[in-house]
Amino acid sequence: MVRIGSSQLDVFPLCLGGNVFGWTADERESFAVLDAYVAAGGDFIDTADVYSAWVPGNSGGESEEVIGRWLASRGNRDRLVIATKAGQHPDFPGLSATKIKGAVEQSLRRLRTDHIDLYYTHRDDPSVPVEEFLGALDALVKEGKVREIAASNISAERLSEALAASEREGLARYVALQPHYNLVERGEYEGPLMEVAAEHGLGCLPYYALASGFLTGKYRPGAASDSSRAGKAESYLKDERNLRVLAALDEVAAAHDAEVATVALAWLATRPTVVAPIASARTVAQLPALTAVADLTLTPEQVASLDAASA
């Protein structure tokens, strides 16, 4: 188990992404994946109120609803850490106090729970002063509806501003950060954002940890795929550096008799501030390569090899 920043939340070192639930995984498949994840020792599930509003016929909240029905049917809510996000649902866009208060009530209803363990501001809203949304989040913590708060898709400057406001005003404080970060997408996090997280003890929970599936090793030059997410993954094949990353992953995976995806996640786990990468599984068959990160330790030489390939 690993601890999320300065919080009291101890979690499995692989967070299960819920973006596929109600999208590429129907309810039966979603329940099977969730059951298998828990059976493997997992206890940390990430979703958002907007998942999956982009799908024709969906309105947002479908992932939370699937997870809520699963929690109710399994009776295991108290053994799990549930994270969700506010600010992107079509009915509650932005981070005004009113929008946050409306969004959280709907998330609680869909998740069939009385509290959210880790509640994110999904994307920064520069039109709202940090004191306003932190005040709304602080009220939710005091009411017991939220245990800890976190940020996603935020600049280093705005994050610093929010942390300073929490300290100055005595408001709830971010304990974690969810950035776009993986072996082939390093620039957004490594630098000022990572420095702020490290300075203030925030835990990093990277999303797109497998680069839309590219870092599973499934996508290779000349190989066809029928995945609904193949377009983004296959776009990485156009860059020679990314092909070098695949080759380095193949070498390390062979040395450990491990899956390429497991090695990519294990590299993330070695990075400063990273607590648990986030990765999703559409089927039970995809899950073992993800949860295996809990048992894989890379050597310093292997980490250096992957660093060099992705630099």
Backbone torsions as a table, in degrees:
resi	resn	phi	psi	omega
1	MET	NA	149.3	179.4
2	VAL	-128.7	152.5	-177.7
3	ARG	-99.7	139.7	178.6
4	ILE	-84.8	103.2	175.7
5	GLY	50.7	-132.2	-178.4
6	SER	-93.5	12.0	-178.8
7	SER	-78.2	-177.5	173.0
8	GLN	-105.5	18.1	-177.4
9	LEU	-94.6	114.8	174.5
10	ASP	-104.7	129.4	-170.9
11	VAL	-136.3	162.4	171.8
12	PHE	-63.5	144.9	-173.6
13	PRO	-76.3	12.3	171.5
14	LEU	-134.2	117.3	178.6
15	CYS	-90.0	129.1	-178.8
16	LEU	-83.3	118.1	178.9
17	GLY	-76.1	132.9	-177.2
18	GLY	-100.3	12.1	-176.4
19	ASN	-65.0	-24.9	-177.7
20	VAL	-82.7	-17.5	-176.8
21	PHE	-69.5	124.3	-176.1
22	GLY	82.1	7.3	178.0
23	TRP	-125.3	-92.7	179.2
24	THR	-84.7	-12.6	174.1
25	ALA	-116.6	122.5	177.6
26	ASP	-76.6	-177.9	-173.3
27	GLU	-63.5	-41.2	179.7
28	ARG	-62.2	-47.0	178.9
29	GLU	-65.0	-39.4	-180.0
30	SER	-63.2	-45.6	178.2
31	PHE	-60.0	-40.1	-179.1
32	ALA	-65.1	-42.3	178.6
33	VAL	-65.0	-44.8	179.7
34	LEU	-62.4	-42.4	177.7
35	ASP	-61.7	-44.1	-178.0
36	ALA	-67.5	-37.6	178.3
37	TYR	-62.7	-46.6	178.8
38	VAL	-64.8	-39.5	179.0
39	ALA	-62.6	-28.5	179.2
40	ALA	-83.8	0.7	178.9
41	GLY	105.3	-0.8	-177.6
42	GLY	-73.3	149.9	-179.4
43	ASP	-148.6	12.8	-170.5
44	PHE	-129.8	112.6	-174.1
45	ILE	-121.8	131.2	-177.8
46	ASP	-113.8	133.8	175.7
47	THR	-146.7	-168.5	177.3
48	ALA	-158.5	153.2	-177.2
49	ASP	-67.4	-20.1	-178.5
50	VAL	-84.0	-15.5	-179.5
51	TYR	-72.3	122.3	-1.6
52	SER	-125.6	80.9	-175.6
53	ALA	-65.8	-17.9	-178.0
54	TRP	-77.0	-11.5	-178.3
55	VAL	-84.4	129.9	177.7
56	PRO	-53.2	129.5	-179.3
57	GLY	94.0	-15.4	177.4
58	ASN	-94.3	158.0	-179.5
59	SER	-124.7	2.1	-175.1
60	GLY	100.5	143.7	-179.8
61	GLY	94.6	-3.5	-177.1
62	GLU	-62.1	-40.5	179.2
63	SER	-63.8	-45.6	178.4
64	GLU	-60.1	-39.7	-179.5
65	GLU	-64.2	-42.7	177.8
66	VAL	-61.6	-47.3	179.8
67	ILE	-62.5	-40.8	179.6
68	GLY	-62.2	-43.2	178.2
69	ARG	-66.3	-36.9	177.7
70	TRP	-65.5	-45.5	178.2
71	LEU	-58.1	-43.8	-178.9
72	ALA	-65.6	-38.6	-177.5
73	SER	-74.7	-27.1	-177.2
74	ARG	-96.7	-19.5	178.8
75	GLY	63.8	34.2	-173.5
76	ASN	-118.0	18.6	-174.3
77	ARG	-53.9	-42.4	-173.8
78	ASP	-71.4	-10.9	179.6
79	ARG	-98.1	4.7	-173.7
80	LEU	-124.0	154.1	172.9
81	VAL	-107.7	115.0	-176.5
82	ILE	-108.2	125.6	177.2
83	ALA	-114.8	136.7	171.5
84	THR	-143.4	-179.2	-169.3
85	LYS	-138.4	155.1	177.2
86	ALA	-124.8	154.7	172.2
87	GLY	118.2	-10.9	-176.1
88	GLN	-122.2	-7.4	179.6
89	HIS	-65.4	138.2	-177.4
90	PRO	-55.3	-29.8	-179.6
91	ASP	-85.1	-16.7	-176.9
92	PHE	-137.8	59.8	-177.5
93	PRO	-76.6	143.6	176.8
94	GLY	89.5	179.6	-171.8
95	LEU	-119.6	26.5	173.7
96	SER	-64.9	156.0	-179.7
97	ALA	-56.5	-40.0	-179.6
98	THR	-63.8	-43.4	-179.2
99	LYS	-66.0	-41.7	179.8
100	ILE	-63.8	-43.7	-179.5
101	LYS	-63.8	-38.6	177.5
102	GLY	-70.3	-40.5	-177.5
103	ALA	-65.3	-42.5	-175.8
104	VAL	-65.4	-37.0	-179.6
105	GLU	-64.3	-39.2	178.6
106	GLN	-69.5	-39.2	177.5
107	SER	-63.5	-43.3	178.1
108	LEU	-60.7	-41.7	179.4
109	ARG	-64.2	-47.1	-178.1
110	ARG	-66.4	-38.3	-179.6
111	LEU	-79.3	-8.8	179.2
112	ARG	56.0	48.0	-178.8
113	THR	-140.1	164.1	178.2
114	ASP	-101.4	-0.7	178.2
115	HIS	-154.7	153.5	175.0
116	ILE	-113.0	129.5	-175.3
117	ASP	-72.2	-42.3	-178.5
118	LEU	-136.8	115.7	-173.7
119	TYR	-115.7	119.0	-176.0
120	TYR	-97.8	146.4	156.6
121	THR	-81.3	114.9	-168.1
122	HIS	-67.2	-40.4	178.9
123	ARG	-148.3	139.4	-178.6
124	ASP	-60.9	146.2	177.4
125	ASP	-121.9	93.2	-174.9
126	PRO	-60.9	-16.7	-179.3
127	SER	-76.9	-10.7	-177.0
128	VAL	-111.8	126.5	176.3
129	PRO	-59.6	143.8	-178.8
130	VAL	-59.1	-33.4	-179.2
131	GLU	-62.4	-32.4	-178.4
132	GLU	-70.4	-51.3	-177.4
133	PHE	-73.8	-30.5	175.4
134	LEU	-67.1	-35.9	177.0
135	GLY	-63.1	-41.5	178.0
136	ALA	-65.4	-41.5	179.2
137	LEU	-67.9	-38.7	177.7
138	ASP	-60.2	-40.3	178.7
139	ALA	-63.2	-38.5	179.2
140	LEU	-66.2	-37.6	177.4
141	VAL	-65.4	-44.9	-180.0
142	LYS	-63.8	-31.5	178.2
143	GLU	-79.8	-7.7	-179.7
144	GLY	81.6	9.0	179.8
145	LYS	-83.4	-20.7	179.1
146	VAL	-135.4	136.8	178.4
147	ARG	-89.2	-48.2	-178.2
148	GLU	-139.7	156.6	179.9
149	ILE	-119.1	155.5	-176.7
150	ALA	-149.3	170.1	-178.3
151	ALA	-126.8	146.8	172.6
152	SER	-133.5	150.2	176.4
153	ASN	51.4	65.2	-178.2
154	ILE	-139.1	147.2	179.3
155	SER	-80.4	162.4	178.0
156	ALA	-62.0	-38.5	-178.4
157	GLU	-66.0	-45.4	-178.2
158	ARG	-70.2	-35.8	176.8
159	LEU	-63.2	-44.7	178.2
160	SER	-60.7	-41.1	179.2
161	GLU	-62.1	-42.5	179.9
162	ALA	-66.4	-42.8	-179.6
163	LEU	-64.4	-39.2	178.4
164	ALA	-65.7	-39.5	179.7
165	ALA	-65.5	-40.7	178.0
166	SER	-59.6	-43.4	179.9
167	GLU	-65.9	-45.3	-175.7
168	ARG	-68.7	-41.0	-173.8
169	GLU	-97.3	-3.7	-179.1
170	GLY	69.2	35.6	-178.3
171	LEU	-99.4	164.1	174.8
172	ALA	-51.0	145.3	-171.7
173	ARG	-120.8	139.0	174.4
174	TYR	-57.5	134.2	176.7
175	VAL	-112.2	-9.8	-176.2
176	ALA	-150.1	163.4	-177.8
177	LEU	-137.3	135.9	178.4
178	GLN	-118.3	93.2	179.7
179	PRO	-100.7	166.3	171.5
180	HIS	-79.0	113.1	-171.9
181	TYR	-157.4	126.9	175.0
182	ASN	-164.1	-177.4	-175.3
183	LEU	-60.2	-29.9	-178.5
184	VAL	-105.7	-1.4	177.4
185	GLU	-131.6	83.2	-173.9
186	ARG	-105.3	-24.1	-170.3
187	GLY	-67.0	-32.6	-176.5
188	GLU	-66.6	-33.6	-176.1
189	TYR	-101.5	-44.1	-176.7
190	GLU	-70.2	121.1	-174.0
191	GLY	132.7	-140.4	-175.1
192	PRO	-57.7	-39.3	-177.5
193	LEU	-65.2	-45.4	177.3
194	MET	-63.1	-37.1	-179.4
195	GLU	-64.5	-41.0	177.7
196	VAL	-65.2	-43.2	179.4
197	ALA	-60.3	-44.4	-179.3
198	ALA	-65.9	-42.8	-178.1
199	GLU	-62.2	-35.6	-174.7
200	HIS	-104.5	7.9	174.7
201	GLY	70.9	29.8	177.4
202	LEU	-82.2	140.8	174.7
203	GLY	-85.2	136.9	179.4
204	CYS	-97.8	129.4	179.4
205	LEU	-124.9	87.0	-170.0
206	PRO	-69.3	135.4	171.3
207	TYR	-98.0	167.3	-170.4
208	TYR	50.8	40.0	-176.9
209	ALA	-60.0	-25.2	179.2
210	LEU	-111.6	21.4	174.3
211	ALA	50.7	57.1	178.8
212	SER	54.7	29.1	177.2
213	GLY	99.7	-13.4	-178.9
214	PHE	-59.1	-39.4	-176.2
215	LEU	-82.3	10.7	168.6
216	THR	-82.6	-15.4	-176.1
217	GLY	84.3	0.3	-178.4
218	LYS	-69.5	-31.8	-175.2
219	TYR	-97.3	119.4	-178.7
220	ARG	-132.4	156.6	177.6
221	PRO	-54.8	126.5	177.0
222	GLY	87.2	-7.0	-179.2
223	ALA	-92.2	131.2	179.5
224	ALA	-86.7	153.2	177.5
225	SER	-144.7	146.4	177.3
226	ASP	-108.2	13.6	-179.6
227	SER	-67.7	144.4	178.9
228	SER	-68.9	-14.3	-179.3
229	ARG	-107.6	10.9	-173.0
230	ALA	-64.5	-33.8	-175.4
231	GLY	-55.4	-49.6	-179.9
232	LYS	-66.5	-45.3	-178.9
233	ALA	-60.9	-44.1	-177.0
234	GLU	-69.4	-23.3	178.6
235	SER	-64.0	-26.9	178.6
236	TYR	-67.4	-21.1	-178.6
237	LEU	-68.8	-13.7	-176.9
238	LYS	-79.7	-9.0	-176.4
239	ASP	-107.9	123.2	-178.9
240	GLU	-59.3	-35.7	179.3
241	ARG	-59.8	-40.6	-178.6
242	ASN	-67.4	-31.9	175.6
243	LEU	-68.4	-34.8	175.1
244	ARG	-65.2	-36.4	177.1
245	VAL	-62.9	-44.3	177.6
246	LEU	-59.3	-43.1	-179.5
247	ALA	-63.6	-41.3	178.7
248	ALA	-66.2	-40.1	176.9
249	LEU	-62.7	-42.8	178.5
250	ASP	-57.4	-42.8	-177.4
251	GLU	-65.6	-45.8	-179.5
252	VAL	-68.3	-40.8	179.7
253	ALA	-60.9	-41.3	179.1
254	ALA	-63.8	-37.4	-179.6
255	ALA	-65.8	-29.7	-178.8
256	HIS	-103.0	-0.5	-172.4
257	ASP	51.8	47.5	-175.6
258	ALA	-121.3	166.6	175.7
259	GLU	-77.7	149.9	177.6
260	VAL	-56.7	-43.0	-179.5
261	ALA	-59.7	-39.4	-179.3
262	THR	-63.0	-41.3	179.9
263	VAL	-66.7	-41.7	178.8
264	ALA	-61.0	-39.8	177.7
265	LEU	-70.4	-38.0	179.7
266	ALA	-65.3	-34.7	174.9
267	TRP	-61.5	-46.4	178.1
268	LEU	-57.4	-40.5	-177.7
269	ALA	-63.3	-20.0	178.7
270	THR	-84.6	-11.1	-173.4
271	ARG	-75.9	146.7	177.5
272	PRO	-56.3	136.1	177.1
273	THR	79.3	-18.1	-175.5
274	VAL	-70.2	130.1	179.3
275	VAL	-101.5	-55.0	-177.4
276	ALA	-154.0	118.7	173.9
277	PRO	-65.0	153.5	176.7
278	ILE	-105.4	128.3	177.2
279	ALA	-145.8	146.4	-177.6
280	SER	-110.7	156.3	177.3
281	ALA	-132.0	126.3	178.4
282	ARG	-82.0	-27.2	-179.5
283	THR	-132.7	159.4	177.5
284	VAL	-60.7	-33.7	-178.3
285	ALA	-62.8	-27.1	-179.3
286	GLN	-80.9	-13.8	-170.0
287	LEU	-74.6	-41.7	-175.8
288	PRO	-56.2	-35.2	179.1
289	ALA	-65.3	-25.9	179.7
290	LEU	-81.9	-52.2	-176.8
291	THR	-68.0	-20.0	179.8
292	ALA	-65.2	-14.0	178.7
293	VAL	-60.7	-25.3	-179.9
294	ALA	-63.8	-21.8	-175.0
295	ASP	-114.9	8.0	-177.1
296	LEU	-111.6	122.3	176.1
297	THR	-116.8	121.6	179.1
298	LEU	-83.2	148.1	175.1
299	THR	-77.5	158.5	176.7
300	PRO	-56.1	-36.1	179.6
301	GLU	-66.1	-38.3	179.2
302	GLN	-68.8	-40.0	176.0
303	VAL	-61.2	-42.8	179.9
304	ALA	-64.0	-37.8	178.1
305	SER	-63.0	-44.1	179.5
306	LEU	-69.2	-37.9	175.9
307	ASP	-59.2	-47.1	-177.5
308	ALA	-64.4	-41.0	-178.7
309	ALA	-66.3	-31.4	-174.7
310	SER	-100.0	-0.8	-175.9
311	ALA	-63.6	NA	NA
